Amino acid sequence: MRINATPIRARASAAIVAVVVAAVATAGVVAQAGAAPAAKASQAIRSGAGPGWPKILHPSEFVARVDNPYFPLDPGSRWRYRGRDAGGPFADRMHVKHKTKTILGVQTTVVHDVVLRHGKQREVTNDWYAQDERGNVWYFGERTKELSPKGNVVTREGSWKSGRDGARPGILMPGHPRVGQTARQEYFKGHAEDHFKILDVNARVKTPAVSSRHAVRTKEWTPLEKGVIDNKYYARGYGDVKEKTVKGGLEVLHLVHFHNG
């Protein structure tokens, strides 16, 4: 989720022809059946996370659920946020759907995110996440649209899907956060290039929904918006609980309600 209001072709002669055709067809089926496992085994996913992270991933490295304690995505979970930016107050509602989306052979978790102003939807997004066997949460893309006050689609800019047009998955949250860790969260050059760096793993944070002395605090930015820096706070068992622009803007967002699915 972003504070700015970011997805697999005579009779004897006739009998001889039939036998030959059947044999060829059978051989083709056998060849295809034998080739499928090899293709799947060789499937590789190019990582966009950057230095210090795997360059190549494989579907077999991913697990079925996202249960990283700092970014848990149990199906049915819901978050409600209140925020304010240059455009005034807004609300953000996010929930984990009971369905998945397969991207590059990986079963991703779908998170539906809606930004509202004055009670009307202004941005609607489906985000796609998956967790590897080391606990790292990977961001595989998003389908987003911004809406006018009348509900018309203004733009779909920012949408991207790993494996399409050079887009690659990035790291949203490490399995074992450490101060100084950095990575790209997403990589679709010229469209989606968010980065993070972990500043603290024992940060204090307080919102209407949660209070913690051991939150992960990050610095987040993108070269597509030079001069803008956000701090985000991730609390164990809740995920993202607070966002604040510390340079280049006035945005702030707080978690006001959480329901664990």
Backbone bond lengths (Angstrom), bond angles and torsions (degrees), N, CA, C in turn:
res aa  C-N    CA-C-N  psi(-1)  N-CA   C-N-CA  omega(-1)  CA-C   N-CA-C  phi
1 M - - - 1.462 - - 1.525 109.86 -
2 R 1.311 115.75 138.57 1.454 120.33 -178.70 1.511 109.93 -111.76
3 I 1.324 115.57 149.12 1.452 119.55 179.59 1.512 110.97 -75.17
4 N 1.317 118.36 -27.74 1.457 121.95 -178.68 1.519 110.07 -76.40
5 A 1.412 113.82 115.78 1.443 123.14 -177.50 1.570 111.47 -86.05
6 T 8.284 70.09 71.64 1.783 107.47 159.48 0.880 81.82 -74.08
7 P 11.228 93.35 -150.20 1.926 135.07 178.69 2.261 121.98 163.02
8 I 8.588 157.65 156.94 1.211 160.16 -83.39 1.644 117.29 -171.71
9 R 9.206 153.31 166.24 1.454 147.97 -102.20 1.669 122.75 175.39
10 A 30.983 159.00 171.79 1.411 94.40 -152.65 1.466 125.34 -34.97
11 R 1.577 125.43 -170.34 1.445 127.15 -165.55 1.509 111.31 -63.48
12 A 1.333 118.34 -34.75 1.464 121.00 -179.31 1.506 110.19 -64.85
13 S 1.340 117.09 -41.88 1.466 121.16 179.32 1.512 110.68 -64.61
14 A 1.344 116.18 -41.53 1.455 120.34 -179.78 1.514 110.70 -62.70
15 A 1.313 116.75 -38.28 1.465 120.12 -179.63 1.509 110.81 -65.49
16 I 1.361 116.44 -40.60 1.463 120.21 179.72 1.524 110.55 -63.09
17 V 1.358 116.12 -44.27 1.467 120.38 179.18 1.518 110.68 -60.70
18 A 1.327 116.66 -43.35 1.459 120.82 -179.09 1.514 111.44 -60.74
19 V 1.353 115.43 -41.87 1.466 119.29 179.78 1.516 111.10 -63.16
20 V 1.358 115.37 -44.06 1.467 119.48 -179.63 1.515 111.35 -62.24
21 V 1.357 116.89 -45.36 1.466 121.18 179.75 1.515 111.08 -60.88
22 A 1.343 115.74 -44.32 1.465 119.60 -179.46 1.515 110.95 -62.75
23 A 1.341 116.69 -39.25 1.460 119.84 -179.65 1.508 111.70 -65.27
24 V 1.345 116.00 -42.12 1.468 120.19 179.00 1.523 110.59 -63.44
25 A 1.337 115.77 -44.32 1.467 119.86 -179.58 1.510 110.97 -62.21
26 T 1.347 115.50 -42.53 1.466 119.41 -179.95 1.508 111.05 -63.53
27 A 1.326 116.48 -41.72 1.463 120.40 179.09 1.509 110.70 -61.54
28 G 1.364 115.30 -39.76 1.458 118.99 179.39 1.500 111.97 -63.43
29 V 1.358 115.94 -42.38 1.459 119.81 179.41 1.507 111.47 -63.44
30 V 1.348 115.57 -43.87 1.462 120.05 179.37 1.512 110.83 -61.55
31 A 1.345 115.52 -43.19 1.461 119.19 -178.90 1.512 110.70 -62.69
32 Q 1.361 116.43 -42.59 1.452 119.39 179.91 1.511 111.21 -65.97
33 A 1.336 116.36 -41.71 1.460 119.87 -179.16 1.512 110.98 -62.98
34 G 1.343 115.74 -37.43 1.461 118.67 179.71 1.504 112.65 -74.22
35 A 1.365 116.97 -27.10 1.461 119.89 -175.72 1.523 112.17 -79.77
36 A 1.328 117.81 -28.64 1.462 120.90 -174.20 1.515 113.73 -58.05
37 P 1.358 119.57 -49.60 1.458 118.45 -179.72 1.520 112.72 -60.56
38 A 1.353 116.65 -36.92 1.458 119.68 -179.77 1.511 110.61 -64.32
39 A 1.359 116.69 -40.85 1.457 119.85 179.89 1.516 110.55 -64.61
40 K 1.353 114.85 -42.15 1.459 118.27 -179.80 1.518 111.39 -65.56
41 A 1.333 115.89 -41.49 1.458 119.96 -178.23 1.515 111.74 -64.11
42 S 1.343 116.35 -31.12 1.459 119.40 -176.08 1.528 112.40 -90.21
43 Q 1.352 117.26 -2.46 1.453 119.93 -177.57 1.518 110.33 -62.79
44 A 1.309 116.37 128.11 1.457 121.52 -179.52 1.519 109.91 -127.87
45 I 1.309 116.19 145.48 1.458 123.04 -178.91 1.524 108.21 -116.92
46 R 1.307 116.66 123.23 1.467 120.53 179.33 1.525 109.50 -78.53
47 S 1.303 116.32 126.30 1.460 122.14 -179.09 1.519 110.99 -82.75
48 G 1.323 115.54 145.17 1.456 120.79 175.25 1.511 112.53 -110.68
49 A 1.340 117.56 9.93 1.464 121.48 -173.62 1.525 113.55 -68.66
50 G 1.330 117.20 -28.50 1.458 119.57 177.35 1.513 113.90 100.32
51 P 1.353 117.21 -170.94 1.473 122.48 -176.37 1.526 112.80 -55.15
52 G 1.332 114.89 139.25 1.454 119.83 178.40 1.512 114.36 91.66
53 W 1.332 117.06 -6.48 1.458 121.59 -179.40 1.529 109.85 -121.37
54 P 1.317 117.92 158.83 1.467 119.79 -179.54 1.525 111.47 -55.06
55 K 1.329 115.73 139.94 1.463 120.23 177.68 1.528 111.14 -85.17
56 I 1.335 115.52 -29.50 1.457 121.25 -179.21 1.521 109.36 -127.85
57 L 1.330 115.97 134.12 1.462 122.61 177.14 1.520 109.48 -118.67
58 H 1.331 115.91 160.54 1.458 121.56 176.08 1.531 109.38 -132.24
59 P 1.321 118.06 146.09 1.470 120.62 -179.60 1.523 113.90 -53.02
60 S 1.336 117.15 -32.55 1.468 120.75 -178.20 1.529 112.73 -66.82
61 E 1.328 117.40 -13.75 1.468 120.80 -179.50 1.527 112.78 -83.03
62 F 1.334 117.68 -6.58 1.455 120.64 -174.76 1.522 111.79 -101.82
63 V 1.342 114.65 150.12 1.461 121.32 179.96 1.522 109.70 -105.67
64 A 1.337 116.30 171.14 1.458 120.82 -171.56 1.522 113.61 -75.51
65 R 1.354 117.96 -29.94 1.461 119.93 -173.59 1.514 111.94 -124.04
66 V 1.319 115.08 151.60 1.457 121.22 173.96 1.529 107.08 -97.16
67 D 1.333 116.62 103.12 1.460 120.27 -178.83 1.526 112.53 -125.40
68 N 1.337 116.54 21.43 1.466 120.33 172.25 1.535 107.64 -53.58
69 P 1.341 119.41 125.67 1.471 120.55 -174.65 1.515 114.65 -60.37
70 Y 1.340 117.63 -23.51 1.460 120.26 179.91 1.530 112.71 -95.43
71 F 1.335 116.26 -0.67 1.461 120.47 175.58 1.525 108.95 -155.42
72 P 1.336 117.03 59.70 1.470 119.92 -177.32 1.520 111.69 -77.18
73 L 1.315 116.17 135.99 1.463 121.10 -178.05 1.521 110.39 -127.28
74 D 1.325 116.04 67.56 1.459 120.14 176.01 1.522 109.32 -74.40
75 P 1.338 118.74 130.86 1.466 120.45 178.92 1.526 111.35 -53.44
76 G 1.321 115.06 132.94 1.457 120.47 -178.61 1.514 114.25 95.60
77 S 1.316 118.19 -12.73 1.469 120.73 179.12 1.519 110.55 -67.02
78 R 1.334 115.12 145.24 1.461 120.90 -178.53 1.522 110.64 -135.74
79 W 1.345 114.63 142.21 1.458 122.63 176.49 1.531 109.00 -126.20
80 R 1.325 116.31 141.16 1.462 120.79 172.71 1.526 107.86 -124.97
81 Y 1.321 115.52 131.91 1.462 122.14 -178.83 1.523 110.08 -123.88
82 R 1.329 115.33 153.18 1.455 121.86 168.16 1.518 107.61 -122.73
83 G 1.344 115.44 141.57 1.450 118.87 -178.82 1.510 112.73 -149.69
84 R 1.317 114.50 176.95 1.461 121.96 177.71 1.522 108.59 -149.01
85 D 1.334 115.72 139.80 1.452 120.73 174.74 1.523 108.32 -143.02
86 A 1.325 116.97 -164.27 1.461 120.15 -177.41 1.523 112.16 -61.25
87 G 1.301 117.77 -23.00 1.461 121.72 179.79 1.520 113.65 -88.97
88 G 1.340 116.92 0.36 1.447 121.08 -179.99 1.519 112.56 105.31
89 P 1.337 117.12 -166.13 1.465 120.63 -178.69 1.523 112.26 -70.87
90 F 1.320 115.88 150.72 1.458 121.52 176.12 1.529 108.69 -151.02
91 A 1.297 116.26 164.51 1.467 122.74 176.17 1.520 109.04 -122.86
92 D 1.308 115.32 154.79 1.461 120.79 179.49 1.525 107.78 -135.30
93 R 1.328 116.64 127.31 1.456 122.05 178.44 1.516 109.51 -122.20
94 M 1.310 116.04 129.62 1.452 121.14 -174.72 1.525 109.18 -133.17
95 H 1.337 117.52 137.46 1.460 118.65 173.58 1.524 110.47 -147.19
96 V 1.336 114.34 152.21 1.461 121.81 -179.61 1.523 108.47 -89.44
97 K 1.311 116.79 121.83 1.462 120.92 -178.14 1.533 111.73 -76.46
98 H 1.342 114.45 156.58 1.461 120.65 176.15 1.528 109.54 -88.93
99 K 1.303 116.64 43.76 1.456 120.63 176.49 1.516 108.11 -150.39
100 T 1.311 115.75 163.57 1.458 120.82 -178.80 1.525 109.68 -125.89
101 K 1.309 115.07 168.61 1.467 121.46 176.25 1.518 107.93 -134.46
102 T 1.335 116.84 126.95 1.461 120.40 -179.55 1.521 110.29 -88.62
103 I 1.327 115.11 122.90 1.463 122.57 179.51 1.521 108.31 -128.43
104 L 1.312 117.33 122.89 1.463 123.10 -179.21 1.525 111.88 53.50
105 G 1.331 116.37 35.35 1.452 120.92 178.99 1.508 115.18 83.64
106 V 1.341 117.06 0.63 1.469 122.09 -178.97 1.524 109.89 -105.18
107 Q 1.306 116.69 132.31 1.460 121.77 176.66 1.523 108.84 -81.38
108 T 1.314 116.93 109.22 1.461 120.55 -177.57 1.523 111.48 -100.01
109 T 1.326 115.05 153.00 1.459 122.43 176.04 1.522 108.89 -86.99
110 V 1.326 116.10 136.12 1.466 121.71 -177.41 1.522 110.07 -99.14
111 V 1.340 115.98 125.44 1.460 121.82 177.50 1.517 108.70 -117.17
112 H 1.318 116.42 122.50 1.467 122.90 -178.50 1.528 108.63 -95.98
113 D 1.335 116.52 126.83 1.463 122.28 -173.41 1.525 109.42 -129.32
114 V 1.323 116.66 126.42 1.460 121.42 -178.26 1.523 110.05 -127.19
115 V 1.332 117.21 126.07 1.461 122.94 174.94 1.526 108.26 -101.68
116 L 1.332 116.31 131.42 1.462 121.12 -178.39 1.524 111.17 -123.10
117 R 1.331 114.72 142.11 1.468 121.71 171.19 1.519 107.61 -126.65
118 H 1.312 115.76 128.20 1.459 121.07 -178.84 1.529 111.00 53.99
119 G 1.328 115.52 35.49 1.450 120.71 176.63 1.512 115.96 81.52
120 K 1.335 118.17 -0.08 1.455 121.95 -178.17 1.529 111.21 -111.04
121 Q 1.322 115.27 141.15 1.460 120.05 178.80 1.527 110.76 -65.42
122 R 1.329 115.37 128.84 1.471 119.74 178.65 1.527 112.13 -120.17
123 E 1.308 117.46 -20.34 1.465 121.26 175.25 1.521 108.48 -148.99
124 V 1.339 116.37 129.60 1.462 121.76 -179.61 1.526 108.30 -127.93
125 T 1.328 115.78 126.81 1.465 120.49 -173.36 1.516 111.29 -138.33
126 N 1.329 116.79 141.17 1.459 122.91 164.77 1.522 107.01 -110.64
127 D 1.331 115.78 120.13 1.462 121.84 177.69 1.522 109.44 -103.47
128 W 1.345 116.92 149.83 1.464 121.69 -176.22 1.529 110.25 -124.30
129 Y 1.333 115.50 118.85 1.459 121.73 -177.20 1.527 110.70 -125.45
130 A 1.339 115.74 153.43 1.465 121.40 173.74 1.519 108.49 -149.41
131 Q 1.313 115.52 150.34 1.469 120.93 -177.89 1.519 110.49 -112.69
132 D 1.331 115.70 135.37 1.464 118.55 177.64 1.527 110.25 -87.46
133 E 1.329 116.25 175.51 1.456 121.33 -174.45 1.524 112.94 -70.38
134 R 1.320 117.45 -8.34 1.469 121.15 176.18 1.532 111.62 -97.15
135 G 1.320 116.21 1.93 1.457 120.46 177.13 1.508 114.90 92.26
136 N 1.334 117.80 -1.76 1.462 120.46 177.85 1.523 110.87 -73.49
137 V 1.332 116.38 134.39 1.454 120.66 177.47 1.530 108.66 -95.14
138 W 1.330 116.25 122.81 1.459 122.39 -178.95 1.521 109.71 -103.87
139 Y 1.322 114.41 141.33 1.465 122.20 179.62 1.526 107.21 -101.61
140 F 1.351 117.08 115.37 1.462 121.84 -174.22 1.523 113.61 -98.19
141 G 1.331 117.72 -3.93 1.452 118.96 176.65 1.510 113.36 139.43
142 E 1.312 114.63 -176.59 1.455 120.58 179.84 1.528 110.25 -156.14
143 R 1.312 114.57 150.30 1.458 121.24 170.30 1.521 106.47 -115.59
144 T 1.317 116.84 114.44 1.454 119.99 -172.41 1.521 111.66 -131.36
145 K 1.298 115.26 154.44 1.463 120.71 174.39 1.518 108.76 -147.52
146 E 1.335 115.78 138.09 1.451 121.68 173.53 1.523 108.47 -99.11
147 L 1.318 115.69 140.76 1.457 121.22 -174.46 1.527 111.16 -117.13
148 S 1.324 115.47 149.99 1.460 120.79 174.23 1.528 108.49 -78.57
149 P 1.351 118.01 168.60 1.470 119.68 176.62 1.525 113.26 -56.29
150 K 1.353 116.88 -23.14 1.461 120.38 178.95 1.527 112.52 -90.47
151 G 1.324 116.91 0.10 1.454 120.62 176.94 1.505 115.79 92.20
152 N 1.343 117.55 6.46 1.464 120.88 178.02 1.523 110.92 -82.70
153 V 1.329 116.84 145.79 1.457 120.75 178.93 1.522 110.29 -71.72
154 V 1.323 116.07 122.06 1.462 122.12 -179.96 1.520 110.30 -90.41
155 T 1.327 116.75 -44.75 1.457 121.41 -179.99 1.521 110.03 -160.33
156 R 1.328 114.87 154.85 1.463 121.91 172.25 1.523 110.33 -114.82
157 E 1.326 115.57 15.40 1.469 121.24 179.46 1.528 109.64 -58.48
158 G 1.319 116.01 139.54 1.457 121.45 -176.90 1.516 112.48 102.29
159 S 1.340 117.11 -15.09 1.461 120.07 176.47 1.526 109.51 -70.63
160 W 1.314 115.49 141.42 1.459 120.38 177.89 1.530 108.87 -162.11
161 K 1.327 115.62 158.43 1.453 121.55 -179.08 1.522 109.16 -145.11
162 S 1.312 117.04 126.21 1.464 121.44 -179.57 1.519 111.33 -54.32
163 G 1.332 115.41 133.13 1.454 121.41 -179.65 1.506 113.86 93.27
164 R 1.329 117.49 -7.94 1.459 120.95 -179.52 1.525 109.94 -110.70
165 D 1.311 117.08 128.38 1.468 123.48 176.76 1.524 112.59 55.15
166 G 1.321 116.58 33.45 1.460 120.65 176.42 1.519 114.95 86.61
167 A 1.318 118.77 1.71 1.463 121.33 179.79 1.533 110.79 -71.82
168 R 1.330 115.32 144.19 1.466 121.46 -178.38 1.531 110.39 -134.16
169 P 1.331 117.91 152.48 1.462 120.30 178.05 1.528 111.71 -73.16
170 G 1.327 115.42 150.25 1.458 121.45 176.26 1.515 110.46 -125.48
171 I 1.322 115.84 178.76 1.465 122.21 -179.18 1.526 110.08 -91.55
172 L 1.329 116.94 124.89 1.461 120.67 174.28 1.518 111.10 -91.52
173 M 1.334 117.49 -41.45 1.460 121.79 178.04 1.524 109.70 -149.74
174 P 1.330 118.08 126.14 1.473 120.06 177.97 1.521 111.57 -65.87
175 G 1.322 115.48 155.95 1.454 120.04 177.00 1.512 112.45 -67.82
176 H 1.329 116.23 -30.77 1.466 121.56 179.22 1.526 107.79 -135.95
177 P 1.323 117.34 85.78 1.473 120.82 -174.82 1.522 112.36 -60.45
178 R 1.343 115.67 135.42 1.456 122.31 177.39 1.525 109.26 -135.34
179 V 1.313 115.44 144.52 1.458 119.96 178.66 1.525 109.12 -59.01
180 G 1.304 116.23 132.53 1.457 122.08 179.46 1.515 114.31 98.18
181 Q 1.334 117.77 -16.18 1.467 119.26 177.63 1.523 110.36 -61.86
182 T 1.307 115.60 140.46 1.461 120.33 178.27 1.524 109.33 -141.89
183 A 1.311 116.74 153.43 1.469 121.45 179.50 1.507 109.78 -167.61
184 R 1.333 115.38 161.97 1.457 120.24 166.14 1.524 107.63 -79.52
185 Q 1.308 115.86 135.31 1.455 119.87 175.21 1.522 111.56 -84.31
186 E 1.300 116.65 -25.23 1.464 122.60 -178.15 1.522 108.05 -155.40
187 Y 1.349 115.85 154.22 1.455 117.68 178.65 1.525 110.92 -145.93
188 F 1.320 113.92 100.92 1.462 122.56 170.39 1.522 104.37 -140.42
189 K 1.309 115.22 93.42 1.459 121.81 -166.85 1.533 112.79 -50.98
190 G 1.326 113.20 127.24 1.446 120.37 178.51 1.511 114.71 85.37
191 H 1.328 116.73 -5.63 1.468 120.61 -176.86 1.529 112.88 -130.42
192 A 1.324 117.56 -39.56 1.463 121.82 -177.15 1.526 108.75 -147.22
193 E 1.326 116.64 106.41 1.460 120.74 -174.97 1.530 111.91 -141.54
194 D 1.319 118.10 41.46 1.465 120.86 -179.32 1.529 111.71 -67.12
195 H 1.342 115.31 142.40 1.462 123.29 177.09 1.523 109.77 -124.19
196 F 1.347 116.16 159.92 1.461 119.67 170.04 1.523 110.25 -139.76
197 K 1.328 114.38 158.57 1.451 122.81 170.09 1.513 107.60 -139.80
198 I 1.326 117.49 133.14 1.460 120.74 -179.78 1.524 109.63 -82.05
199 L 1.316 115.55 122.11 1.466 122.24 -178.58 1.520 112.99 -96.52
200 D 1.328 117.18 -30.44 1.468 120.79 -172.85 1.526 108.27 -158.38
201 V 1.329 116.78 144.55 1.466 120.33 175.00 1.524 111.07 -117.35
202 N 1.341 115.97 5.29 1.458 121.60 175.78 1.520 109.64 -132.98
203 A 1.309 115.25 46.45 1.454 120.37 -178.10 1.532 110.95 -82.53
204 R 1.317 115.17 148.09 1.460 120.46 175.37 1.519 109.39 -91.41
205 V 1.314 114.81 136.35 1.452 119.68 178.08 1.525 108.86 -148.82
206 K 1.323 115.45 143.64 1.459 120.29 178.98 1.518 109.03 -141.09
207 T 1.323 115.89 128.47 1.460 122.23 176.95 1.531 106.81 -135.27
208 P 1.333 118.05 170.82 1.469 119.30 177.00 1.531 113.82 -57.68
209 A 1.327 118.01 -21.46 1.464 120.80 -176.06 1.518 114.23 -101.80
210 V 1.331 118.25 -23.76 1.460 119.78 -173.23 1.525 110.95 -156.57
211 S 1.333 114.91 150.04 1.459 121.71 174.20 1.522 107.59 -132.41
212 S 1.338 116.94 134.72 1.463 120.28 -177.47 1.524 110.61 -149.37
213 R 1.331 114.85 147.08 1.467 121.31 173.37 1.521 111.60 -106.99
214 H 1.319 116.30 4.37 1.463 120.28 -175.51 1.524 110.94 -133.03
215 A 1.309 116.15 41.18 1.462 120.42 178.98 1.526 110.63 -81.72
216 V 1.317 115.72 155.21 1.464 121.50 171.80 1.523 107.43 -88.69
217 R 1.328 116.52 123.24 1.466 120.83 178.15 1.519 108.56 -108.67
218 T 1.319 115.62 130.98 1.456 120.23 -178.38 1.525 111.64 -121.18
219 K 1.305 113.74 156.66 1.464 122.12 167.35 1.520 105.37 -103.47
220 E 1.343 117.20 127.17 1.456 119.91 -177.64 1.522 110.34 -130.02
221 W 1.328 115.86 139.58 1.460 121.28 -175.22 1.520 109.91 -158.03
222 T 1.324 115.41 169.90 1.462 121.78 174.64 1.523 109.07 -143.36
223 P 1.321 117.94 138.59 1.465 120.43 175.99 1.518 112.78 -65.05
224 L 1.327 117.53 -11.24 1.463 121.24 178.68 1.526 111.65 -79.86
225 E 1.331 117.47 -14.13 1.463 122.87 175.50 1.515 107.72 -131.61
226 K 1.304 116.25 75.95 1.450 120.67 -174.95 1.530 111.19 -63.90
227 G 1.329 114.54 138.45 1.458 119.62 178.50 1.506 114.58 89.50
228 V 1.341 117.92 -1.08 1.465 121.51 179.97 1.534 109.02 -108.60
229 I 1.340 115.99 125.51 1.462 121.40 179.04 1.524 109.28 -131.09
230 D 1.319 116.40 131.60 1.460 122.63 176.14 1.521 110.52 -110.47
231 N 1.316 116.21 150.91 1.457 122.35 164.81 1.524 107.27 -110.71
232 K 1.327 116.14 135.01 1.457 120.79 176.40 1.526 109.43 -125.82
233 Y 1.326 114.61 148.58 1.459 121.57 -178.15 1.525 108.99 -120.80
234 Y 1.333 115.74 127.43 1.457 122.27 -179.85 1.526 108.34 -117.42
235 A 1.337 116.61 116.89 1.462 121.85 -178.32 1.524 110.33 -99.23
236 R 1.302 115.32 140.80 1.463 121.27 -179.14 1.531 110.58 -59.22
237 G 1.322 115.83 128.44 1.452 121.28 179.05 1.518 114.19 87.62
238 Y 1.348 117.49 -9.99 1.462 121.81 -177.91 1.528 113.36 -120.50
239 G 1.326 116.76 -36.64 1.453 120.05 -173.37 1.517 110.73 91.99
240 D 1.323 116.20 -142.50 1.469 122.69 -177.47 1.532 109.48 -69.77
241 V 1.352 116.46 118.33 1.471 119.31 -177.60 1.530 112.98 -117.40
242 K 1.326 117.24 -18.15 1.466 119.20 179.74 1.516 109.98 -155.08
243 E 1.331 115.68 141.05 1.456 122.30 175.58 1.524 108.32 -135.16
244 K 1.310 115.25 140.13 1.461 119.38 -179.03 1.515 110.04 -150.37
245 T 1.328 116.28 129.96 1.459 120.08 175.05 1.522 108.31 -79.99
246 V 1.312 116.26 122.69 1.464 120.76 -177.36 1.528 112.13 -103.80
247 K 1.341 116.21 -8.70 1.455 120.04 177.30 1.526 109.17 -154.33
248 G 1.324 115.80 129.72 1.455 120.01 174.37 1.503 115.64 86.04
249 G 1.324 117.85 13.33 1.462 119.18 179.77 1.517 111.93 -178.19
250 L 1.335 116.31 -178.91 1.466 121.47 -175.84 1.527 112.20 -125.37
251 E 1.312 118.83 13.28 1.457 121.16 -175.56 1.527 112.81 -68.98
252 V 1.333 115.58 141.86 1.455 121.90 173.23 1.517 108.12 -148.60
253 L 1.316 116.53 145.47 1.462 122.06 -175.84 1.523 108.43 -146.55
254 H 1.359 116.86 133.68 1.458 121.74 179.52 1.516 110.81 -127.58
255 L 1.332 116.70 144.38 1.451 121.47 172.45 1.526 109.52 -76.41
256 V 1.332 116.95 124.80 1.464 120.06 -179.77 1.529 112.31 -110.97
257 H 1.324 117.96 -17.36 1.463 120.08 177.55 1.520 109.86 -157.00
258 F 1.350 114.85 142.07 1.464 120.19 177.90 1.511 109.46 -139.42
259 H 1.335 115.54 133.85 1.453 122.14 175.12 1.521 108.58 -124.29
260 N 1.325 117.31 118.89 1.446 121.39 -179.41 1.519 110.34 -81.38
261 G 1.335 115.54 125.79 1.458 119.39 -179.10 1.510 112.57 -69.20
